[in-house]
Amino acid sequence: MSQDWTPPPAAGTSTTVPNYLIPAIISLFCCLPVGIVGVIFAAQVNGKVAAGDIQGAADSSKKAKMFSYIAIGLGVACWVIYALLMVLGVGLSAMGSR
């Protein structure tokens, strides 16, 4: 029963993996369910870097970025559709009142 274990990086080695926590928090205001997933993955990045799991941290970082941007995109798309429907609704109601 051997397990693959990767030792943590040496003390002099600096590995930075972006955690995308700020976009993940912003995405909570756009699309809550997808934003929560983004925050969860963003929160995992620093712990994995500290444990020496650079590949896992990079994977969590990639997923945090993806879910955050999807949530922000969905939120913006919903607001644009809402605005278009309001403009069309006001325009159609004004035309119908003549």
Buried (B, 14 or more C-beta within 10 A) or exposed (E): EEEEEEEEEEEEEEEEBBBBBEBBBBBBEBBEEBBBBBBBBBBBBBEBBEEBBBEBBBBBBBBBBBBBBBBBBBBEEEEEEEEEEEEEEEEEEEEEEE
